[in-house]
Amino acid sequence: MMNLYYTYLISFWLLILAFAFVSRKVTNTNKIVDYISKVLYMLVVPASIGYKLDEKFKGVFRTDYLLIALIFLIVLVLFAFLLVKLFNLKKTEKWGFILSLSFAPIFVMEDVLLKLTNKDLISTIFLLMSISYLVIQFMNKSHSPEEFITALAVILLVFLVAGLDAYIENIEALEAIAGLFSGVNCLRLVGLGLIISKVKLTSLLTDRKVIFISLARMIILPLFVYILVTAFSQDRALVETLVLLSAMPISGLLILDNYKNSRLMGIFIWSSILSLVSLPLIRGLLL
């Protein structure tokens, strides 16, 4: 498991650093990052939701998994609120931190997790998180009503197109659409590279609040989830799924939406670094 994770993480960061290097002289960084954020919000996340909804309708939809996913999300949000209170973060930083820490697993190591844990539960959690992300960012006025409506239209379109594969023998068109959205998702790496090229990494990585929040998110939260889940369930697959998901580094998706909050980039970097040590320890705890 760890070899697969390390390969994914190293490849992920090599691409981000490469984009950061080539974009050092780009001047209109904020506009480009804002555009990438809009594309991800209106296309990539909705497309993912559409495909997952199609999978749920074709399979057996388990309401118990939906309840577990909802409780898990509530635990993440409450933990994020607690960190914001403990470290007395500015009001302007508050929501960016809460969302980034709560919806951290979105698009982070999804392929890795699907191969190792309960696929149906992971898919349900990602679906709930993705839908919540769209709604909350709209209510937060991070994205406009037009962008929200576009996102809903993309969900419906992808859901309908994905449903056609049962009636179409040649599904090359569907595979092409899936490939297109995967390519657009790579814009996330470009955006993260642009942000890193403009921030002062030394001051970010030595910020005490950034370090302590990262430690709490990557070590204390997974241990708390482990204690909480094992107190109510002895289902090994359930425990493994929720603990590993809570131990994943935070997602770059929320960083792009809050690119003016430089501390979030520090937590993004530290969470990736800490995961190299914390994940093997947590994985060992689960064995």
Secondary structure as GFF3:
##gff-version 3
##sequence-region A 1 287
A	DSSP	alpha_helix	2	22	.	.	.	ID=ss1
A	DSSP	alpha_helix	29	39	.	.	.	ID=ss2
A	DSSP	pi_helix	40	44	.	.	.	ID=ss3
A	DSSP	alpha_helix	45	58	.	.	.	ID=ss4
A	DSSP	alpha_helix	63	86	.	.	.	ID=ss5
A	DSSP	alpha_helix	91	102	.	.	.	ID=ss6
A	DSSP	alpha_helix	110	116	.	.	.	ID=ss7
A	DSSP	alpha_helix	119	139	.	.	.	ID=ss8
A	DSSP	alpha_helix	145	162	.	.	.	ID=ss9
A	DSSP	three_ten_helix	163	166	.	.	.	ID=ss10
A	DSSP	alpha_helix	172	185	.	.	.	ID=ss11
A	DSSP	alpha_helix	187	198	.	.	.	ID=ss12
A	DSSP	alpha_helix	201	205	.	.	.	ID=ss13
A	DSSP	alpha_helix	208	215	.	.	.	ID=ss14
A	DSSP	pi_helix	216	220	.	.	.	ID=ss15
A	DSSP	alpha_helix	221	232	.	.	.	ID=ss16
A	DSSP	alpha_helix	236	246	.	.	.	ID=ss17
A	DSSP	alpha_helix	252	257	.	.	.	ID=ss18
A	DSSP	alpha_helix	262	286	.	.	.	ID=ss19
###
